[in-house]
Amino acid sequence: MPNYKLIAIDIDDTLINDDKEVTPGTQKALEDAVTAGVVVTLATGRAYASAHKIARQTGLNVPIITYQGALVKNLMDEKVLYERYMPVDAARKLFQYCIQHNLHLQTYIDDKLYARELNQKLIDYTELNKTEYHIEPDFEKLVSQPTPKMLIIDDPDYLDELIPIFRELLGDGVHITKSKPYFLEFMHKEGTKGAALTFLAEHFGCDMSETIAIGDSWNDHEMLEAAGLGVAMGNAIAPLKELADYVTATNNEDGVKEVIEKFVLANQQ
């Protein structure tokens, strides 16, 4: 078994259970891995402002992967190590399409969440991720500013119909993914968890074969494919389980703890 040196863990429905908590068992496994000299990081679609709170609660002090991989930032000094912005021309096209078709669009600027108007979709999203929001009716003036991620919230089936339309409209410079069935997210083409994990492995001087990635949703597939060991949660979507090297227990059954004990701590015995 390889001597794994870097573990990247998704947050929602992976690290945290359905009560939005890191269980004591998982917390101890994280601490034991760090004590064993393994770099443990988070890889999430969340904004840095949201993700760093969870990272600090778990005692991590390393760079974390946020905005699906568009931003890698140190927890200690908040130094940006890796950043990819949405192409401005594509951001403008996306904005115009959403105006024409009355879609709810959010953008992130300087780690702040902006929307054009207050509605239930925005309220539910910010309650879920414990983030603040800002309303900017003149949304067009925000579109030209650097953003790591834009996000549409809508019915899952409708979003699936929109994906090929957006691929054609926005071109191959944009990465489109779903973090949840009702969240359609847009980043720079190199704003993926896989690209960010590859960057971090190089940053810490370890081979990709020495990395583990753990996730549950389709936005995790790039990092599961890039990692030496790609792990799907027991509660993961079926397509992710199919491409994973290993399927662990669910997020309510300490699936992350199982992975760390089986593939990392067992090697330390």
C-alpha positions as CSV (number, residue, x, y, z in Angstrom):
1,M,0.0,0.0,0.0
2,P,1.4,3.5,-0.9
3,N,2.5,5.8,1.9
4,Y,-0.1,8.5,1.5
5,K,1.0,12.0,2.3
6,L,-1.9,14.3,1.2
7,I,-5.6,13.9,1.8
8,A,-8.2,16.2,0.2
9,I,-11.7,16.0,1.7
10,D,-14.9,17.5,0.5
11,I,-17.0,19.2,3.2
12,D,-20.7,18.9,2.6
13,D,-22.1,15.4,2.8
14,T,-18.5,14.1,3.2
15,L,-16.6,15.5,6.1
16,I,-19.7,16.8,7.9
17,N,-22.8,14.7,8.7
18,D,-26.4,15.7,8.0
19,D,-26.4,17.7,11.2
20,K,-23.5,19.8,9.6
21,E,-21.1,18.5,12.3
22,V,-17.7,16.9,12.2
23,T,-18.1,13.9,14.6
24,P,-15.6,13.3,17.4
25,G,-14.5,10.1,15.8
26,T,-13.8,11.8,12.5
27,Q,-12.1,14.7,14.3
28,K,-9.7,12.3,16.1
29,A,-8.9,10.6,12.8
30,L,-8.0,13.9,11.2
31,E,-5.8,14.8,14.2
32,D,-4.1,11.3,14.1
33,A,-3.4,11.7,10.4
34,V,-1.8,15.2,10.9
35,T,0.2,13.8,13.9
36,A,1.5,11.0,11.5
37,G,2.8,13.7,9.2
38,V,0.1,13.6,6.6
39,V,-1.2,16.9,5.1
40,V,-5.0,17.0,5.5
41,T,-6.8,19.6,3.5
42,L,-10.4,20.5,2.5
43,A,-11.6,20.7,-1.1
44,T,-15.0,22.4,-1.4
45,G,-17.2,24.4,-3.7
46,R,-17.8,26.8,-0.8
47,A,-16.3,30.2,-0.6
48,Y,-13.1,30.6,1.4
49,A,-15.0,32.7,4.0
50,S,-17.4,29.7,4.6
51,A,-14.8,26.9,4.3
52,H,-12.2,28.4,6.6
53,K,-14.5,28.4,9.6
54,I,-14.9,24.6,9.3
55,A,-11.2,24.1,8.7
56,R,-10.3,26.1,11.8
57,Q,-12.8,24.2,13.9
58,T,-11.1,21.0,12.9
59,G,-7.7,22.4,13.8
60,L,-6.2,22.4,10.2
61,N,-3.6,25.0,9.4
62,V,-2.8,24.2,5.8
63,P,-3.9,25.7,2.4
64,I,-7.4,24.7,1.6
65,I,-9.1,24.3,-1.8
66,T,-12.2,26.5,-2.2
67,Y,-14.6,27.6,-5.0
68,Q,-14.4,24.1,-6.6
69,G,-10.6,24.6,-7.0
70,A,-10.5,28.2,-8.3
71,L,-8.8,29.4,-5.1
72,V,-6.2,27.7,-2.9
73,K,-5.4,29.8,0.1
74,N,-3.4,29.4,3.3
75,L,-5.4,29.3,6.6
76,M,-2.6,30.8,8.7
77,D,-1.6,33.9,6.8
78,E,-4.3,33.8,4.1
79,K,-1.8,33.9,1.3
80,V,-3.3,33.0,-2.0
81,L,-1.3,30.1,-3.6
82,Y,-3.5,29.3,-6.6
83,E,-6.2,31.4,-8.2
84,R,-8.2,31.1,-11.5
85,Y,-10.9,33.7,-12.4
86,M,-13.9,33.2,-14.6
87,P,-13.2,34.6,-18.1
88,V,-14.8,38.1,-18.2
89,D,-16.4,37.6,-21.6
90,A,-18.0,34.3,-20.5
91,A,-19.2,35.9,-17.2
92,R,-20.9,38.6,-19.2
93,K,-22.6,36.1,-21.5
94,L,-23.8,34.1,-18.6
95,F,-25.2,37.2,-16.9
96,Q,-27.0,38.3,-20.0
97,Y,-28.5,34.8,-20.5
98,C,-29.7,34.7,-16.9
99,I,-31.4,38.2,-17.2
100,Q,-33.1,37.1,-20.4
101,H,-34.4,33.8,-18.9
102,N,-35.1,35.1,-15.4
103,L,-32.5,32.8,-13.7
104,H,-31.2,33.3,-10.3
105,L,-27.4,34.0,-10.6
106,Q,-24.9,34.6,-7.8
107,T,-21.3,35.8,-8.0
108,Y,-18.4,36.1,-5.6
109,I,-16.1,39.1,-5.4
110,D,-13.4,39.5,-2.8
111,D,-14.9,36.5,-1.0
112,K,-18.3,38.2,-0.8
113,L,-21.5,36.7,-2.2
114,Y,-23.6,39.0,-4.5
115,A,-27.0,38.6,-6.0
116,R,-29.3,40.9,-8.1
117,E,-32.3,40.5,-5.8
118,L,-33.4,38.9,-2.6
119,N,-35.4,35.7,-3.1
120,Q,-36.0,32.4,-1.4
121,K,-33.3,30.7,-3.3
122,L,-30.7,33.1,-2.0
123,I,-32.0,32.9,1.6
124,D,-32.0,29.1,1.5
125,Y,-28.5,29.0,0.0
126,T,-27.0,31.4,2.6
127,E,-28.7,29.6,5.5
128,L,-27.3,26.3,4.2
129,N,-23.7,27.6,3.9
130,K,-23.9,30.1,6.8
131,T,-22.7,32.9,4.5
132,E,-23.7,36.6,4.3
133,Y,-25.1,38.0,1.1
134,H,-25.1,41.4,-0.6
135,I,-27.8,42.7,-2.9
136,E,-26.6,44.7,-6.0
137,P,-29.4,45.7,-8.3
138,D,-26.9,47.0,-10.8
139,F,-25.4,43.6,-11.2
140,E,-23.8,44.3,-14.5
141,K,-21.2,46.5,-12.9
142,L,-20.0,43.4,-11.0
143,V,-19.7,41.2,-14.0
144,S,-16.4,42.7,-15.2
145,Q,-14.8,42.2,-11.7
146,P,-12.7,39.1,-11.0
147,T,-14.7,36.2,-9.7
148,P,-13.7,32.6,-8.9
149,K,-17.2,31.3,-9.3
150,M,-20.7,32.1,-10.5
151,L,-23.7,30.0,-9.5
152,I,-27.3,29.4,-10.7
153,I,-29.9,27.8,-8.4
154,D,-32.9,26.1,-10.0
155,D,-34.7,22.8,-10.6
156,P,-32.3,20.0,-11.1
157,D,-33.8,18.7,-14.4
158,Y,-34.0,22.2,-15.8
159,L,-30.3,22.8,-14.9
160,D,-29.4,19.5,-16.7
161,E,-31.1,20.8,-19.8
162,L,-29.2,24.1,-19.6
163,I,-25.7,22.5,-19.3
164,P,-25.2,21.8,-23.1
165,I,-26.6,25.3,-23.9
166,F,-24.1,26.9,-21.5
167,R,-21.2,24.7,-22.8
168,E,-21.9,26.0,-26.3
169,L,-22.5,29.6,-25.2
170,L,-19.5,30.0,-22.9
171,G,-16.9,27.8,-24.7
172,D,-14.2,25.6,-23.4
173,G,-12.5,28.2,-21.2
174,V,-15.2,27.6,-18.6
175,H,-15.6,24.7,-16.2
176,I,-19.3,23.8,-15.5
177,T,-20.2,21.5,-12.7
178,K,-22.9,20.6,-10.2
179,S,-22.1,20.5,-6.5
180,K,-25.7,19.6,-5.6
181,P,-28.6,18.7,-7.9
182,Y,-29.9,22.3,-7.8
183,F,-26.6,24.2,-7.9
184,L,-25.0,24.8,-11.3
185,E,-21.5,26.3,-10.9
186,F,-19.2,28.1,-13.4
187,M,-15.5,28.5,-12.9
188,H,-12.3,29.0,-15.0
189,K,-11.5,25.7,-16.9
190,E,-8.6,25.2,-14.4
191,G,-10.8,25.9,-11.5
192,T,-11.4,22.3,-10.6
193,K,-10.7,20.3,-7.5
194,G,-8.5,18.0,-9.6
195,A,-6.3,20.9,-10.8
196,A,-6.0,22.3,-7.3
197,L,-5.1,19.0,-5.8
198,T,-2.4,18.5,-8.5
199,F,-1.1,22.0,-7.6
200,L,-1.1,21.2,-3.9
201,A,0.7,17.9,-4.4
202,E,3.5,19.7,-6.2
203,H,3.5,22.4,-3.5
204,F,4.1,19.8,-0.8
205,G,6.5,17.8,-2.9
206,C,4.5,14.6,-3.1
207,D,3.6,12.4,-6.0
208,M,0.0,12.1,-7.1
209,S,0.1,8.4,-6.3
210,E,0.6,9.5,-2.6
211,T,-2.7,11.5,-2.5
212,I,-6.2,10.6,-1.4
213,A,-9.4,12.4,-2.5
214,I,-12.7,11.9,-0.8
215,G,-16.1,13.2,-2.0
216,D,-19.7,12.6,-2.7
217,S,-20.9,14.7,-5.7
218,W,-20.0,15.1,-9.4
219,N,-17.9,18.2,-8.7
220,D,-15.5,15.8,-6.9
221,H,-14.9,13.6,-9.9
222,E,-11.8,15.4,-11.2
223,M,-10.0,15.1,-7.9
224,L,-11.0,11.5,-7.4
225,E,-9.6,10.7,-10.9
226,A,-6.4,12.7,-10.3
227,A,-5.7,11.2,-6.8
228,G,-3.7,8.1,-6.2
229,L,-6.7,6.8,-4.3
230,G,-10.2,8.2,-5.2
231,V,-12.8,7.5,-2.6
232,A,-16.6,7.9,-2.9
233,M,-18.7,8.2,0.2
234,G,-21.4,5.6,0.8
235,N,-24.0,8.4,0.2
236,A,-22.3,9.6,-3.0
237,I,-24.1,9.7,-6.3
238,A,-23.9,6.5,-8.4
239,P,-21.6,7.9,-11.2
240,L,-19.0,8.9,-8.6
241,K,-19.0,5.5,-6.9
242,E,-18.5,3.8,-10.3
243,L,-15.3,5.7,-11.0
244,A,-14.0,5.6,-7.4
245,D,-11.2,3.2,-6.3
246,Y,-12.9,2.7,-3.0
247,V,-16.4,3.3,-1.6
248,T,-16.4,4.1,2.2
249,A,-19.2,4.4,4.7
250,T,-21.7,7.4,4.5
251,N,-21.1,10.8,6.0
252,N,-23.4,9.8,8.9
253,E,-21.3,6.7,9.6
254,D,-17.9,8.3,9.8
255,G,-16.9,7.4,6.3
256,V,-13.9,9.8,6.3
257,K,-12.7,8.2,9.6
258,E,-12.8,4.7,8.0
259,V,-10.7,5.9,5.0
260,I,-8.0,7.5,7.3
261,E,-7.8,4.4,9.6
262,K,-7.7,1.9,6.7
263,F,-5.4,3.6,4.3
264,V,-3.3,6.0,6.4
265,L,-3.1,5.0,10.1
266,A,-2.8,1.3,9.4
267,N,0.4,2.1,7.6
268,Q,1.8,3.8,10.6
269,Q,1.5,0.7,12.8
